[in-house]
Amino acid sequence: MKRILLLGLLFAFCGICFSDNSIIDSLETELAGRNSNNELTILFELAQQYRPISLRKSIELGLESYNLALKQENLSVMGRSLNLIGQSHFDLGNYKQALSYHLNAIDIFSELKRNSNLAYSYYHAGLAHLRLCNYDRSLYYFLNSLQINRELQNNEFIVETLNSIAQLYHDLGNYDQALKYYTEALVIQQQIGDNSLVSAALHNIGSVHSDRGDYADALEFYMRCLQLERLSNNKSGVAITLCNLGKIYKELGETDKALDYLEQSLDLALDIGSKYEVADIFLNIGQIQTKLNNFESAFANLTQGLQISNNIKSKDLLRDGYRSISEYFTATGNTENAFEYYRLYSAVKDEIAKENSDLNLLSIQTGFSNLNTEKEIALEQKERLISKLTTNQKAQSYLVLLCILIAVLSLYGFLYFRIRQKNLINDQLRDEIKERKIAEGKVKHRLEIEKVVSKISSRFIRINDFNKAIRLSMDEIGRVSEANRVSLYLIAVNSKDLEKTYEWFSSSLRFQMELYKRLSFSEYPWLNKKLRLGEIIHVNDTTVLKEEAASFKKLLQVQSIKSSVIIPINFKGNLAGFISFDSLQQTEKWQQDDLALLRLFAETIGLFFERKEMEDKLKSSNVRLESRVQERTLELAEAVSKLQQEINFRNKAQQELSESYRKLKKAMEETVNALVSAVEIRDPYTAGHQLRVATLSREIALAMGFKGEELDAIRTAAILHDIGKIYVPSEILTKPGKLNDDEYQLIKTHPLAGYDILKTIDFERPVAKIVHQHHEQLDGSGYPQGLIGNEILLEARIVNVADVVDAMISQRPYRTSQAIEDALSELRDHAGTRYDEDVVNICLDLFNNQDFQFEDIKFRKTLK
């Protein structure tokens, strides 16, 4: 389905390209005949036409258009060219360059008083600042753009600007403000009736729901958005929406769906060259692979995403990338690298917070910058009017005074409204400054925890007194964790109970080590389940625990615990216990960053409990080993004496066995030679045939990799392959003419007769079977069993080929010998049908390339 969708998009894109190309060809043809009247217009139009096809070509033509406009002193085209170049750089991810071009365009259009173009330039400068995470400057330019567009009643640009301002607040986590602007934009979009604008609104609202954790609502809005984006054939919109759907399913734990949507999004993002989206997708895929323990794939995706984020200088993506790689190293047990990348993550995060914690008053102050000037102008007008009273009629003077009074009252009313607005904004700024101080306090607190966890990790590298190290570590982590009590429970040996082994209390509380010293998992099933799943149990308020955790809730409340964080400790892949951080005086909500560091502390404790256990086992093992070595030394001395006696006895037995085997082998060879001689006496025409077949069979088998006993068995079977001819009358064997059917049928019994003779002999290999099958052929046309293919032993197929070669080149009573070329041609023609193709190829190589020949036969060459 994915391929069909991509193919359809490709065809659609090609159609657009062909349409654009016809316009481009027309413009380029017209440009070839340049004249001073339309050259500038054509250049600018070409730059616009190339933008959806080639951003770099669009930039090149835009610069030509700008330079020509500069030469002609055409400020309007200069400004429009700068905006076009800036947009292309923005799409390429070059946000700083894009910003530079848009700022230059603002200067030009401010001078020309071109409000629509000025609003456009303000808007795109704001977008560039937004991608660079300069939120205060971004808001300034957006507000300027919004003010101008409201005056012009340009609804489409009002919608775009409202969405961008909402996005800015969204990035800062101010969801109420984000929804306010998104909702205003949606109302206008529905009035316009443009699907692309409605799609953008649905996407934005879904994004807010996603960040709030309302995943069901987010999925609904994203799915509606995806449908509209696909109808509009908006690749970029489809890619972004697919990516966000993947993120939602990632949060819901549905990893298969998440990966499917993210991979679809990645294909489109790579196709359109959107570096920001590509980096974001790589990071999300890497996060999922980390959770699935696919560490190799996870690392590849995370590093690729981080590299692209670094290239485009996107601080928000760098922040997410560093955090994801820290989590990856934590999952793989590499705490040193996990800390390093966590520090990088914290640095980028703090930098963003520092730059954007408060939106400065620049945009607001600009709105009021002309108030004093307006007031001065009004006063001057008043003085001029008063001076005219001496020359005008009394009625006119009253009328003028009345107008002045109305103007002054209106001015002061306007000033009062503006000042009230400013006071409200100042109140908001004070609140945001207060929030910033709180955030800075949290950052400072997190750095303290980082420092303590790092110190604890270093302490356990070189450790002498383990118990002292644990107590010191508990004391240090307790003082910075905002907890009143820290307890360490371990599963007791040979028991399913948990035993409190260490505890730290703040100075304001009484030491309670003996209270609840042992806990039974059977009494707290909810706690047991969560810990064995490896989950961090974060209880912000013990009074709101669910019914399923009733026994655990009672345990906490009996101890007057208001809030608690419980982190499992594992070693060797099994649950070993847990560390609890308890607040007994007030409810606490630990931040996710703090929880991650506390988990690292728990993992460090778990690792060094493993180390302690290994060291204890090693000491115990050394003691047992020393004792065992002493015992074994005495046993070994006695065993060596007995072993020497055994070796002497076995050497003697081996010599006797070797001599017996030599005699047996010699007797076997003499028996075989006797049988061969018996056959040759009855059939003198085959004299030497069996030995030649044995020689060729052995060479073929050797080339095919046979060794030792297998090689000897093939040679023995080849020597004896015609032993069954003993039962065939000699007058048939030596008959000079052609055999009749009965005689030929009798000849065909010799393989079975040979098998009957040899089957009772205890050969180490299947010699009798090889003899039985040496006339079988692959296509089933052989005899006596008519075997097919692999039913025939490979050894029998080797003997069969060697037998055919020697039979054809040997003299027979009923025919003369044939040339070796005829024999080889027979093999070549029927390789793979009658004869084994691999055996034939090796046989041909022996004769053609390795100069193999039988010593007692001179081959008759065919005449050329």
N, C-alpha and C positions, 0 to 999 in steps of 0.2 A: 504494500500500500504506500509505503514511504517513497519507493522508487517511482511509482506512478504519479504521486503528487509532485515530486521534483521534476519529472519529465514534463508534466503539464505546465509547471512554472517556467521551465526552460523554453517551451514553445511560445508561451505568452511573452516572455522577455525578448525572444527572437523577433516576434511580431512588432513589438515596440521599437526594437533596434532598427528594423527595416523601414518602419515609418519615419523614425527620426533621421535615418540615413538619407532618405529622399529629400527631406528638408535641408539637411546639411549639404548634400551634393548641390542642391539648387543655390544655396547661399555661397558655397565655395566657388561655383561657376561664376556667380555674379561678382564675387570679390576679385576674380582673376582680371576683370576689366575695371580696375579701381578708378574712381574719380573722387574729387574732393567733396562731392555732395553726399554720397551714401556710404563711403568706406567705413566711417566710424560706426554708423548704425549696423552695418553688416557684421563687423567685428564683434560688437557687443552681443548681437543676436546669436552668432556662432558660439560664443562662449557660453551663453545660456543653453543652447541646444546640446552642447557636449557634456554639460554637467551630469545628466543621468547616465551617460555612457562612459566618459573618461574624465575623472576629476582633475588629473594632472594636465590634460589637454585644455580643459576649461580654464585652469589657472593661467596656463601659457597665453591663451587668447585674451583672457581678462586683463593681463598685464599689457598686451599689445593695445587693447582698447583704451586702457588708462593712459598709457604714454601718448597715444594719438590725441586723446581728449585734452591732455595737459598741453600738448603742442598747440591745439586749437583754442585753448582756454575755455573749454566746455565743462564747467564745474559740475553740472548735473550728471553727465555721463561719467565723469571722474568718480563722483560719489557712488553711483550705481555699480561701476566696475569694482570699486573697493569692496562693496558689500558682497558682490558675487564671488570675488576671490576669497574673502573671509569665510563665506559659507562652504566653499570647496575645501579649504583647510580644516574647517570644523569637522566636516564629514570624514576627512582623513585622520582625525584625532590630533591634529596640530592646533591645540586650543589657544596657546599663547600667540601664535602667528595670526590665527583668526581674529583674536581680540584686537591686535594691533591694527589690522585693516578696518575693522568696524569703528574703532575710535577715530581714525582718520576720516572716515565717512561722516561721523557725527559732526566733526569740525566743519566740513564742507556744507552739509545740509543746514547746520545752525546759521551759517552765514547767508545761505540762500533763502532761509525761512520756508523751506519745503517740509511742511509738517508731516505728511504721510511718509516720506522717505526718512525723515528724522526719527519718527516713531519706529520704523523698521530697523534702523541702525541701532537705536537704543535697545530694542528687543534682542537682537543677535549678540550685542555686546554682553547683555545680561546672561544669555545662554552660555557664552564662553566662560564668563566668571563662575557660573554655576558648576560647569564641568571641572573647573580648577579649584572648586570648593571655597571660592571667595564669596561667601554668602552675603556679606554686607554690601559689597559693590554690586553683586548681582541684583539684589533687591532695589538698590538705587536706580539702576538702568531700567528694570522692569516697571517700577512705579512711574518713571518719566514716560515710558512707552504707553502705559495704560492711560495716563492722563490725556495725552495727545489723541489717542484712539477714541476715548470717550467723547472728546470734543468733536472729532470727525465722524462719530457714530459708525465706526468701522467695526461691525460685530465680529467678523472673522478674526481680526487681530486682537480684539478685546478678549475673545475666548482663548486664543493662544497665550496671551499674556497672563490671564487669570490662571490658566493651567500651570504655567511656569512658576508663578508666585506660590501657588499651592504646592508644587513640587519642592520648592525651596523650603517651605515650612515642613513639608513631609520629611525631607532629608534631616532637618533639625529635630525631628521627633515631636513637633507640635501638631498633633493629629487633628485637634479641633480647628485650628486655623486652616490646615490643609483642606479639611472637609468643607469649610465655609467657602473657600475660593473655588474648589471643584464643583460644589453644588451650584454656585452662581454661574459657572461656565456651562454646566449641563443645561440649565434653563434656557440660555441663549442658543446653545447647540440644537436643542429640540425645536426651537423656533425657526432656526435656519433650515433644518432638515437634511443636513449633510452627513452621510453615513460615516465618513472618515472622522468628523468631529465628534459624533455620538460615540464612535468606537473609542476615541481617545478618552472621553469622559468615563466610559465604562471601565477602561483599563486603569485609569487613575483611582477611581473609587475602589476597585478591586485591590489595588496596591495598598491603600490605607487599611482596608479590612485585613489584608495579609499581615501587615506589620503590627496590627492590634491583636493578632492571633485568632481572628474570626475567619477560619479557613474555609468553612462551608460557604459563607457569603462571598469570600474572595474567589472561590472556584466558579460560583455562579456568574459573577461579573466578568471574569476572564474568559469563560466559555462563550458568553455573548459577544465579547470583544473579538475573540478569535474568528467567530463566524463572519462578522462584519469586515474584518481585515482581509479575510480570504476572498470575500465577495468583491472587495476593492482591489484585489491583487497587489496589496501593499506588502512587499517582502520584508521590509524592515519591521513593520508592525506585527506581522505574523511571527517573525523571529523573536521579538521581545516578548510577545504574549506566550509563546511556547516555552520560553525560558522561565517566565514567572509561574506558569503551570507546573513546570518541573520542580521549582523551588517549593511550591505549596505541597506537592506530593512528597517531597523530601522531608518537610516538617511533619507530615502525617505518617511517616515511616513506610510509605508505599514506594520502595526503592526502584522496583521494576518500571512502574509508570513514570517515576521521576526521571530515570535515565533515558527512557524512550522520548519524552518530551524535550529533554535537554539536548539529546543527540540530533533530533529534528531541527531544533533551534540553531545548533552549531553549524549544520550544513548550510542553512540560509545565511547566517551571520558571516561565515567564511566567503560565501558567494558574493555578498554585497560589500564585503571588506570593512565591516564595522568593528574596529579593534576593541572598543569598549565592551560591546556585547560578547565578542569572542573571549576576551579575558575573563569576564564575569561567568560565562558558561563553563570554561575550563576549571575555574575555581570550585564551582558547585558540583561538577562531576567528580572532582578530586575529593571533596568532602564526603560524598556518598560512598566512593570506593574505600575511603578510610574507615567508614562505619561498617562496611562489608568485609573489612580485613583484606581487601585486594590491594596490598600496599605498593606493589610495583606500579600498577596502573594509577593508583592514587598519586604517587610521587610525581609521575610523568605529567599528569594533568595539572597538578598544583604548581609545579615549577614553570610549566609553559604559561599558565595564566598569570603567574607573578612576573615573569619576564615581560609579557605584553603590557601589564599594568605599569611596570617601571618605565617602559619605552614611551608610553603616552602620558606619563607623570600624573596618573590618577590616584590621588591620595586615598580616596575611599576604597578603591580596589586593592591598593597596597596594604591598607589596614586589614581588609578581609583576607588577603593572601597570606600575610604574616601570621594571622591568628590560625588559619587553616593548617599551615605547615607546622605550627607549634602543636596543634592537636594531633597531627599525623605522627610527629616524633614522640608525643606522649603515648599514643596507641602502640607504637613500636618499642616502647621502653627506653628510648634515647632521651633521658631527662636533660642532659647537658644541652643538646640542640633545641629541645623543647623550650628551655629557659631562654636561650639566645633569641629564638624567633618570637617568644612572648615579649621580650624587652623591645624588639623592633616594632611589634604590634602596638605596644603601649606608647612608644615614642610617637608614632604616626597618629595614633588616636588622640594623644594629648596635644599634638601640633594642630590638628583639625579643631579640637575644642578651644584651643587658645585663640586661633584666628577668628572663630565664628561664634564664640559663646554669647556675645551680644552684637546685635545689628546696630551699628552706630547711627548717629542722627543725621548722617550726611544727606540721605534722600529727603528727610523731613525738613532739615534746615534749608535745603535748596528750595523747597516749596514755599518757605517763608522769607526767602532772601530779599524779596522785593517789597516787603510790607512797609519798611521805613520810607522807601522811595515813593510808594503810593501815598503815604501820609503827607510827605513834603509837597507832592504835587497838588494834593487837595487843599493844603493851606495856602499855597501860592495862588490857586484859583480863587480862593476866598478873598485874599487881599486885593486881587485885581477887580473883583466884582464890587468890593466896598469902595474902591477908588472911583468907580464909575457912577456911584450913587449921586455924586455932586453934579453930574451932567445929565442924568436920566430923570425921568419923571418919578414921582413918589410911588406910584402904583407898581412901576417896573422895579423899583428898589425893594418893595415888599416881596415881590415875586422872586427876585434874585435871592434875597435873604432866606426866603422859605426853601428854595432849592438847595441853598448852601446848607441849611440846617438839616434837610433830609439827607444830603450827601454825607455830612459829618456823622449823623446818627447811623447811617448805613455803614459807614467806614468803621465806626467804633463797634457796631454790632458784629461786623465781619471780623474785626480784630479780637473781640471777645470770644467768638466761636473758634477762631484759630488758636488762641491762647489756651482755651479749654482743651482743644484737641491735643495741643502740645503737652499739657499737664498729664492728660491720660497716657500719652506715649511715654512721658518721663516715668510715670508709675510702672508701666510695663517694663521699661528699661531697668528700673530698680529691682523689679521682681526677677528679671533675667540675670542681673548682676548677682543677686542673692543666690539664684540657682547655680550660677557659675562658681561662686565661692563654695557652695556645697559640693559641686563636681570636683573642684580642685582639692577639697578635703578628702573626697573619695579616692582621687588619684594618689594623693600623698599616703593615704592609708594602704592602698594596694601596693605601693612601692615598699612600704614597711614590711608587708607580708612577703613580698618577693625577696627582700633582703634576708628575712629570717629563714625562709624556705631554702634559699641558696646556702646560707650559713649552716643549716642543719645537714644539707646534702654533703657539704664539704667535711663536716664533722665525722660522718659515718665512713668516709674514705679511709681514714686512719683512726682506729678505735681500740682502746685498751679495756676500758670499763664500760661494758654494754649498758648495764642498768643505769649508770650515772649519765650516760649519753642520752638515754630515753627520757630520764627525768628533766635534764636540762632542756631538751627539745620540746617537751610538753610545756614547760614553764615559758619558753620563748614564744611558741606559737599561741599559747593561751593569752599572753599579754597583748598581742596584736590582732586577735581574731574577733574582738568585741563580744567574747563569750565570758561568762562568769565561772564556767567549769568545763574542763576538757577531760574526758575519760577514755581509757584504752581497754577494750574488752578483747580477750582472745579465747578461741575454742579450746576447752580443757582437753588434755591428753586422755585418750580412751573414753571420751564422753561427748555427748551432744550439747552440753551446757556451755555457756559463756562465762568466763571468769574475769573480773576486773583486776588488771595487773598493775596499771598506773593511773594516777589521777592528779589533776592540778585544779586548785581553787584560787579565785581572786582573794585578795586580802580582806575584802569586806564580807566574806562568807566563811562559815565554819567548815573544817575539813570533815568529809563524810565518806572516807575510803571504805569503811566497813559496811555502809548501807548498800544494799543491792549488789553485794560482792559477786553473786552468781545469778545468772539469768538462764532460764530454760527456753530453748527455741519452741518447744511444744506449747508453751503458754502464750507465745507471741507469734502466731503463724504469719500475720501480715508483715511483720518485721523480717521474719525468716525469708519470705518470698522475695521481698524487695532487695535484701542483701545478696541473695544468691543470684539474682538477675544483674547484679553489679550496679544498681541504681544508687544515686545520691538521694537520701531522704531529707528533704528540706521542708520543715514544718514552721511556717511563719507564726502561726497562732495555734497552740495545742487545743484550743476550745472548738476549732472547726474541723477536726479530724473526722473522717467518715466512719460509718458504723462498722465497716469491716476491720477497722483498726481500733476497735473499742478497748481491747486489753492493753494495747500499746499506749493508747491515750490515757488510760487510768494510771499506767506506770509513770508517765511523764507528769501528770497532774499531782500524783502523790508526792513527787519530789519537788513540787512547786515550779516546774519548768514551764516558762512562757513560750519560748521558741527553741528550736533545736535543728542542728544539721548533723546527720549521721552518714559517715562515709565508709564503705566496706574496705577491708584490707584483704588482699589476696596474695598467696604465694604458691608456686607450683600449679597455677591454674585453678586452685580451689580456695573457697572462702576460709579465711583464718581468723576473722574477727572484725571489729569495727572501731572507729574513733568517733566520739560524739562531742559536739560543741554546743553547750547549753547556755541559754540566757534565763536566769532565775529572777531577774528584777523587772524586766520589761520585754515586750515583743520586739524581735529584730528581724529584718529582712536582708539576708546576705546577698550581695550582688553576684551575678554570674562569673565575673572576673575573679572575685574572691573565692568562689566555690571551686573554680579551676585550680587555683593555687593551693587551696586546702586539700584538693584531691591529689595534687602532686606530692604534698606532704605525706598523705596516707600511703601513696604508692612507694615513697622513699622508705617509710617505716616498714612496709611489707617486704621490700627488697632486702632490707638489712635484718629482718627476722629470718629470711631465707639464709642470709649469710651466716647469722649466728647458729642456726640449726646445722648448716653445713660444717662450720668450724667445730661445733660440739661433736658431731658425728665423726669428723676427721680425727679429733683427739682420741675419742673412744676407739676408733678403728686403728689408730697407731699403737695404742696399748695392746689391743688384741693381736695386732700384727706382730709386734715384738715377741709376745709370748709364743705365738704360733711359729715364728721363725726359729726360735730356740728348739721347740719340739720337732719341727720339720728337719732341722739340721741333724739331730740325732737319728731320726728316721731315714734321712737321706743317706747317711753314712752306711747304715745297714742295708738300705736298698741298693746302693752302688755295688756292694759286694755281691749281692744276689744277682744283680743285673749283669755283672761281668760273667758270672757263671752261665747265665741264660744266654748271653751273646755267644759265648764259646760253643755252647750246645747247638745254638741255631746256625752258627757258621758251618759247623760240621754237617748238620742236617741239610743245609742249603747246597753244600758241595755234592752230597749224595743225591739230592733231588735233581741238580743240574746234570749230573752224569746219567741219571735214569732218563731224564727228558731227552738228552742227546741220543741215547741208544734208541728210545722210542721213536724219535723223529727219523733216525736213520732207517729203522725198520719200516716206518710208514713210507719213506721215499722208495725203499727197495720194493715194497708191495706195489706202489703206484707204477714203478718202472716195469715190474713183472706183468701187471695188467695191460700196460701200454704195449709191451712186447707181444703179448698174447693176441691183441687186436691186429697188430701189424703183420704177424705171421699169417693170420687168416685173410688179410687184405693188403698184399704187398704194395698196391697202388697208392695206399694212404700212408706209406712209410714216411715218417718225419712230419706228417700233417699235424698230429696232435701237439708235438713240441713247438711247431711254428705258430699254431694258433695260441698256445700258451704264451709264447714270447710276445706276439702282437697284443694279446689281451692284457698282459702285464704292463706294457708300455702305455696303452690307452688308459688303464686304471690309474697308473702312476700320474699321468697328466691330469686326470680328473680329481686328484687329491686323496686317493686311497693309500693307506699306509699299513705297515705291520701285518697283523694276522689277516686283515681283510684282503690285503694285496696277495698274501700267500694263498688264501682260499680261492681267489679268482684264478691264479696260476694253476693250482691243483685241479680245480674243476675243468679248466681248459684242457689240461693234459688228459683228463679222464672223460671228456665230453662224448666220445664215441665208444666207450667201454661196453655199451649195450649191444654193439654189433657182434659180440661173441655169440649171441643167440641167433644171428642171421646166417643161413647156410653160405659157405664160402663161394659156391658156384653162382649165387646171386650177387655177392659182393664183387666178383671178378668177371661177371658177364660182360662181354665186349659190346653187345648191342643194347638197344633201348629196352628198359624194364616194362613188363606188362603191368596191369592194374594190381593184380594179386601180389606180384613181386614188390611193387612200390609200396603197397600197404604194409608188407612185412618189414621193409626197410624203415618205415615210419614208426615202427614199434621200438626202435633202439633207444630213444630218450627214456621211455618208461622202463625198459629193461635195465638201462644204466642206473636209473633211480632205485630200482629194487635191489640191485647189487650193492649200492653205496649207502642206502639209508640206515643199514644196521651198523655202519662204521661210525664211531664217535668222533667226527670232525668237530673242531672248535667253531666253524662257520658253516652255513647251509650249502655245503658242496653238492650234496645229493639234489637239492632243489634247483641249483644252477644247471646241473647236467640235465635234469628233467625238462627245463624250460629253454634250452639253448636253441631250439628251432621255432619258438613262439615269435610272432610278429605283432607290431603295434596295432594293426588294423584287424586282428583276429584271424588272419589267413594262415597262421602257422599251425604247428601240431606239436604234441598230441592233444592238448587241452583247448586250443583255440582261445587263449587268453588275450586280453585287450589292454593296451596302455600300461598304466601303473600296476596292473595285476601282475605284470612280469617284473621279476627282480632286475634292478639296474645291472647287477653283476652278469645276469643271463643275457641282457641286451648287449653288453660289451663282448661276451664270448660269441654271440650270434654274428656280430659285424666282423670279428676277426675270422670266424669260420667261413663266412661268405667270401672274403678276400682270398684266403688261401685255397679254398675249394676251386675258385675260378682260375687261378694261375697255376694250379697243379695238373699233372697228366692223369687222365682217368681212362679205364678200359674202353669206354664207349665214346670218348672224345679226346681231342688234343688240348693242351693247356692254352689259356687265353692270356692276352696282354694285361699288364697291371692297370693300364688306362681303362680297359673294359671293366675291370673289377671296381675301380674307383668311380667310374661313370654309373655303374649299377647302384652304388651307395648314394651318389649324388642325386640320381633320378628318383629314388624312393625314400629319401630322408624325410622323416616326419610321418610317413605312411606305414611302410614295413619296418624301417629301422629307426632307432632313436637318433634324433637330429643332433643332439650334443655329442653323442658318441661318434657319429659319422664325421662331424666337423673336426674333432680331434684326430681321428684316423687319417683324414685327408691332409691335415697339417703335418702329421708324422711323415707321410710319403712325399708331400710336395715341398715342405719347407725345412724338414729336419733330416732328410736323406735316410730315412729308415729303410732297411731291406733285410730279407731273410738270407742268412749266410749260405745255405745249401741250395738256393734256387737262383738262377740267372733269369731275370724277367725278360719276356719277349716283348720288345717294343713294337708298336704299330707303325707301319710305314706311312710317312707323311707324303 
